[in-house]
Amino acid sequence: MKDELAQVRKTSSRRDFLKVAGSLAAGAAIGGAGVAATQPAGRPMVTETVTTTVVEPAIAVFRQVVQPAWEDALTKETVRIAENMEPVISHPEQDAEVQKKLAALEKKFGKKPNILIFVMDDVGWGDPGVYGGGAMAGAPTPNMDQLGHEGLVLTSTYSQPTCSPTRATILTGRLPMRHGILRPTLHDEPGGLHGEITVAEILSKAGYVTRAVGKWHMGENKESQPHNVGFDDFYGFLSVSDVYTEWRDPYWYPDVVYSQGRTEMVKGFAFDKHWVHAKKGGEIEDIAEVTIPVCSELDDKWAEYSVNFIKNMAESNKPFFLYHCTRGGHFDNYPNQKFKGKSPSKYPYKDTMIELDDILGRLVKALEETGQIENTLIFVTSDNGPQIEIWPDSGYTPFRSGKCATWEGGVRVPGIVYWRGVIKPGRVSDGLFDLADLFNTSIALAGAEDLLPKDRYIDGIDQASFLLADAGESSRKFVYYWLMNTFSAIRGGEYKHYFAATTDDDGDAVNPGGASGVTVQYSYGKCFNLFLDPKETHSYFIRRLVYTDIFLKARADHLATFQKYPPKQPIVQ
Ligand SMILES: [Ca+2]
């Protein structure tokens, strides 16, 4: 019977298997000998009724069959490796496998690996073809798709609900309540990242050449500028695309464009209207004012800058950390002439998507041509979900709501990981990955764990072995969702338990999106099974009380970390 079961396992769906397993067990019960074969050792044989003998072995077989090939993170214990570090699920075997791979590479290349983090703006989980978008969504993404197919596609990568908080979380490994940037900085708000320790600062100490290219948006004040928080060189703009252009566009702002007084008022706001260049130890130099025609060429110029950097680094005995952040596809998209009207959709956001994909291809090509592709980790992501209120100049997500919300549409983003020769091609994982993990993972790849801060709480965890081992499992048990300073939800396994959320009812907005609702605290909570209900429309908290204890404890443990390490902003509960 074992052989028959094995054959069924290989060829049939689970439902078919259960049916066959049940009948085999029933037959065995009647025949006698078969029952003994599936009876667990030491369990007394039940022979009083046929019904009992059928059910018991069938369940035993069922348990054997559904033993997952993947790890059930929700049942795993975590280990706190330091008081100021997020607890992890330990995986000593995959850690050892990856250490072996990395040691061999270091021997081959004579230096630590390069790291390229490619952050797109407001691009949705559903936009790349490898996530179901691409050609379907009127904007094919062959380069993203290829990296995904030949690397690792993460289906549960999490950002923060908006731009600036996510970017600061990537660079500090800390949630917004700790680094203090709870929402995007606006035209007249200079403050930002100062006082934080960035991955660029740590990697610089570890011997890396560090460079930020493109959008910054983590504060314009001098102390927060990229070249003053660890980067050797910065080439891009300090704020966000719409800040530079929307008040120049008569379609959106006739009341400003055709009013000299209001135009002067905006020009008087405390933000630099130029895109800039700066080097560590130097001052910001303006390159050009970001008018609408200039805006449409920024991504192309920034790509060229990164390509040249990659080429120049080929002969260096130092590894690099390149943080390349695109302008697109944040509203308003004014596609480059080379791409305008070139997507099947022909809409500005879609034309921008095909340019972003082309740019990724240019960076990969530069790594290939200079012999660095096998010594470079590439991580492709977005800083938050699509800005639904701006539709149709916005991205696509199959999930509920969008940017500004903690619903999945706001924070679940693409996560494509590629490293030729290191990551086994064709991997797909739903293991949890918070973009904060890029901080710890980058530092681990640099072998610079000794330089991790000890005076502040770090929410990121080292996911190197998850990303790089052939069958790597995530070392993260929970993702914590914050809606600015309100604790919103926790995800563990496929379950997500809400304590608070932003409303996204049609009546609240022109288009129902994350930026238009109000924050509501749920009296008891909501619970969604993201496997069965990825759109989060069927809360069945009251039917899933068995998980509630886990989430209440996780919430209490998480909030307790703010006792020892106070947040920069007060928590609202
Ligand atoms: Ca964004």
Residues whose N, C-alpha, C, O or C-beta is under 5 A from the ligand:
A	BS01	CA	D121 D122 T162 C163 D383 N384
